[in-house]
Amino acid sequence: MSKTILTKQKPQMFGHPKGLFYLFFAELWERFSFYGMRALLTLYMVQEIFKAIVERDAATAVVYASYGSLVYASTVIGGQISDKILGMRSSIFLGGILMALGHFVLAIENNIAFFLALALIVVGNGFFKPNISTFVGALYEDGDVRKDSGFTIFYMGINIGGFVAPLLCGWLAATYGWHYGFGLAGLGMLTGLIFFWSGIKKNVFGDRGLPPSKEVYEKKVIGIPQKTLIPILAFLCAPLIAYLLSSWQQNYVSFIFKFIGFGVLAYIVYIIVNLKTNEARKKLFMAVLITFFMTLFWGFHELSGSVITLFASRNVDLGGIMNASQTNALNSMFIIILAIPISLLWAYLAKKNLNPRTPYKFGLGLVLAGLSFYILSTSGASADANGMVPFLYLFIMYFIISIGELFMSPVGLSKITDLSPKNIVAFMMGVWFLSSAYAFQIVGFISEQLAVESTDANVGGLDTLTIYTEGFLLIAKYALGAGLAVIAFSPLMKKLMGKIH
């Protein structure tokens, strides 16, 4: 009864905590900045940064993969710092400022500035991304049945930003120049910070998101309070990361990730061993397993920003509907259209006691990813004399993979908060985003295999069609195989999850 009264006393909007909608708009604009920049990144590198070299595709693949991996790996560190020292609010502000600065530096026409800008976004995302997602979960009491739908609403905000940004930034870049597109992404990030700040001023978050210990927050290290020292160190990390990104021929980042993976797994094993109950161990193990499946899915899905964008540029007859960078909006468009119907489908099936458990949803998501790439692999049969395929194939591919994403990502995001011990939930959210970091290593590997070497900056058509379609068929086989394997082992995984659906 006391819990019910407590819930009613909190500010509500449309049946959810009011704070959810401030986080919704903050995340919408942050994702606007992130996806607006990402839509331009691969084409910008191929056509500008590496235009003078024959291996432009391979160089772009390495930098794109390294950047993507570091962006998501930084969330593990950001989650830990938030848990121990800063709290979610301060971490979100620090991350947002760094990311906005990075997007504005991208608007400077200089190769050194380019790598420094990517580095600032990497560090900023590490503080921003895991904490705003964790903040959503913190708005709900334990066992609150609204949490899944709350995350689905939040996920909608991500995809509204992801839909609008490539269209606007892609149009600006094509009409006025690359750096206008990057500059608009920076303005989007600042807008997101303003929304978050207004939520704090209106006290819609209550006492949530504050530093875990004021004493630790104010504690001096080398004579500087930690609340000040951490932002200083964050800025100082940027030049080092810029160097790693610019050294694409050595690919230091791929080497580093082997050590990061070992360290994170060792720490999780340590946590599992020291948990007090067998049930908690099973749940945390399942959280790790879910994260592994997500890595496979994102490894195929994130090709949209690299190989699939190049395929759209070189081999898809876009018919003036949109340019290649703007095709990045298709995934988010379908998420927006399908999110509520699929959410209602789960609710309907739950009433009938037929709602699939999480492992089955993950298996189906991987099967759909495989089917989407199979559709794309068949497009070569409909190519014209110039090696250009109908836009419809790309459209259908994004439709199918978007359904797969809705089967997995919002469900998994919610389950990580349910399956993880409360004292490490931000860290585990960071590990969840680490799945995307390792997915980008998969992206880099695949993109290098499908790289086109040519002295022609406008290579495409029949010169590239077979390379892409054969590559898509191989991806389809791996994704379908993984999905069927997950479905086969789902009964065992249900037992590990206990009562969590």
QUIJO-V782054 format. One record per backbone hydrogen bond with DSSP energy under -1.0 kcal/mol. NH is the residue of the N-H (numbers start at 1). CO is the residue of the C=O. If there is no record, write none. Layout:
nh->NH co->CO
nh->NH co->CO
This chain:
nh->5 co->1
nh->6 co->2
nh->7 co->3
nh->8 co->4
nh->9 co->5
nh->13 co->16
nh->16 co->13
nh->18 co->11
nh->20 co->17
nh->21 co->18
nh->23 co->19
nh->24 co->20
nh->25 co->21
nh->26 co->22
nh->27 co->23
nh->28 co->24
nh->29 co->25
nh->30 co->26
nh->31 co->27
nh->32 co->28
nh->33 co->29
nh->34 co->30
nh->35 co->31
nh->36 co->32
nh->37 co->33
nh->38 co->34
nh->39 co->35
nh->41 co->37
nh->44 co->40
nh->45 co->41
nh->46 co->42
nh->47 co->43
nh->48 co->44
nh->49 co->44
nh->50 co->45
nh->53 co->50
nh->59 co->55
nh->60 co->56
nh->61 co->57
nh->62 co->58
nh->63 co->59
nh->64 co->60
nh->65 co->61
nh->66 co->62
nh->67 co->63
nh->68 co->64
nh->69 co->65
nh->70 co->66
nh->71 co->67
nh->72 co->68
nh->73 co->69
nh->74 co->70
nh->76 co->73
nh->78 co->74
nh->79 co->75
nh->80 co->76
nh->81 co->77
nh->82 co->78
nh->83 co->79
nh->84 co->80
nh->85 co->81
nh->86 co->81
nh->87 co->82
nh->89 co->209
nh->91 co->87
nh->92 co->88
nh->93 co->89
nh->94 co->90
nh->95 co->91
nh->96 co->92
nh->97 co->93
nh->98 co->94
nh->99 co->95
nh->100 co->96
nh->101 co->97
nh->102 co->98
nh->103 co->99
nh->104 co->100
nh->105 co->101
nh->106 co->102
nh->108 co->105
nh->110 co->108
nh->114 co->110
nh->115 co->111
nh->116 co->112
nh->117 co->113
nh->118 co->114
nh->119 co->115
nh->120 co->116
nh->121 co->117
nh->122 co->118
nh->123 co->119
nh->124 co->120
nh->125 co->121
nh->126 co->122
nh->127 co->123
nh->128 co->124
nh->129 co->125
nh->132 co->128
nh->133 co->129
nh->134 co->130
nh->135 co->131
nh->136 co->132
nh->137 co->133
nh->138 co->134
nh->139 co->136
nh->140 co->137
nh->144 co->141
nh->147 co->144
nh->150 co->146
nh->151 co->147
nh->152 co->148
nh->153 co->149
nh->154 co->150
nh->155 co->151
nh->156 co->152
nh->157 co->153
nh->158 co->154
nh->159 co->155
nh->160 co->156
nh->161 co->157
nh->162 co->158
nh->163 co->159
nh->164 co->160
nh->165 co->161
nh->168 co->164
nh->169 co->165
nh->170 co->166
nh->171 co->167
nh->172 co->168
nh->173 co->169
nh->174 co->170
nh->175 co->171
nh->176 co->172
nh->177 co->172
nh->180 co->177
nh->181 co->177
nh->182 co->178
nh->183 co->179
nh->184 co->180
nh->185 co->181
nh->186 co->182
nh->187 co->183
nh->188 co->184
nh->189 co->185
nh->190 co->186
nh->191 co->187
nh->192 co->188
nh->193 co->189
nh->194 co->190
nh->195 co->191
nh->196 co->192
nh->197 co->193
nh->198 co->194
nh->199 co->195
nh->200 co->196
nh->201 co->197
nh->202 co->198
nh->203 co->200
nh->204 co->199
nh->208 co->205
nh->217 co->213
nh->218 co->214
nh->221 co->224
nh->224 co->221
nh->226 co->219
nh->227 co->217
nh->228 co->225
nh->229 co->225
nh->230 co->226
nh->232 co->228
nh->233 co->229
nh->234 co->230
nh->235 co->231
nh->236 co->232
nh->237 co->233
nh->241 co->237
nh->242 co->238
nh->243 co->239
nh->244 co->240
nh->245 co->241
nh->246 co->242
nh->247 co->243
nh->248 co->246
nh->251 co->247
nh->255 co->251
nh->256 co->252
nh->257 co->253
nh->260 co->256
nh->261 co->257
nh->262 co->258
nh->263 co->259
nh->264 co->260
nh->265 co->261
nh->266 co->262
nh->267 co->263
nh->268 co->264
nh->269 co->265
nh->270 co->266
nh->271 co->267
nh->272 co->268
nh->273 co->269
nh->274 co->270
nh->281 co->277
nh->282 co->278
nh->283 co->279
nh->284 co->280
nh->285 co->281
nh->286 co->282
nh->287 co->283
nh->288 co->284
nh->289 co->285
nh->290 co->286
nh->291 co->287
nh->292 co->288
nh->293 co->289
nh->294 co->290
nh->295 co->291
nh->296 co->292
nh->297 co->293
nh->298 co->294
nh->299 co->295
nh->300 co->296
nh->301 co->297
nh->302 co->298
nh->303 co->300
nh->304 co->301
nh->305 co->302
nh->306 co->303
nh->308 co->303
nh->310 co->306
nh->311 co->307
nh->312 co->308
nh->313 co->309
nh->314 co->310
nh->315 co->311
nh->317 co->389
nh->318 co->316
nh->321 co->318
nh->328 co->325
nh->329 co->326
nh->330 co->327
nh->333 co->329
nh->334 co->330
nh->335 co->331
nh->336 co->332
nh->337 co->333
nh->338 co->334
nh->339 co->335
nh->342 co->338
nh->343 co->339
nh->344 co->340
nh->345 co->341
nh->346 co->342
nh->347 co->343
nh->348 co->344
nh->349 co->345
nh->350 co->346
nh->351 co->347
nh->352 co->348
nh->353 co->350
nh->354 co->349
nh->358 co->501
nh->361 co->357
nh->362 co->358
nh->363 co->359
nh->364 co->360
nh->365 co->361
nh->366 co->362
nh->367 co->363
nh->368 co->364
nh->369 co->365
nh->370 co->366
nh->371 co->367
nh->372 co->368
nh->373 co->369
nh->374 co->370
nh->375 co->371
nh->376 co->372
nh->377 co->373
nh->378 co->374
nh->379 co->376
nh->381 co->378
nh->382 co->379
nh->383 co->380
nh->384 co->388
nh->387 co->384
nh->389 co->315
nh->393 co->390
nh->395 co->391
nh->396 co->392
nh->397 co->393
nh->398 co->394
nh->399 co->395
nh->400 co->396
nh->401 co->397
nh->402 co->398
nh->403 co->399
nh->404 co->400
nh->405 co->401
nh->406 co->402
nh->407 co->403
nh->409 co->405
nh->412 co->408
nh->413 co->409
nh->414 co->410
nh->415 co->411
nh->416 co->412
nh->418 co->414
nh->419 co->415
nh->420 co->416
nh->424 co->421
nh->428 co->424
nh->429 co->425
nh->430 co->426
nh->431 co->427
nh->432 co->428
nh->433 co->429
nh->434 co->430
nh->437 co->433
nh->438 co->434
nh->439 co->435
nh->440 co->436
nh->442 co->438
nh->443 co->439
nh->444 co->440
nh->445 co->441
nh->446 co->442
nh->447 co->443
nh->448 co->444
nh->449 co->445
nh->450 co->446
nh->451 co->448
nh->454 co->54
nh->459 co->456
nh->461 co->314
nh->463 co->460
nh->464 co->461
nh->465 co->461
nh->468 co->464
nh->469 co->465
nh->470 co->466
nh->471 co->467
nh->472 co->468
nh->473 co->469
nh->474 co->470
nh->475 co->471
nh->476 co->472
nh->477 co->473
nh->478 co->474
nh->479 co->475
nh->480 co->476
nh->481 co->477
nh->482 co->478
nh->483 co->479
nh->484 co->480
nh->485 co->481
nh->486 co->482
nh->487 co->483
nh->488 co->484
nh->489 co->485
nh->493 co->489
nh->494 co->490
nh->496 co->492
nh->497 co->493
nh->500 co->497
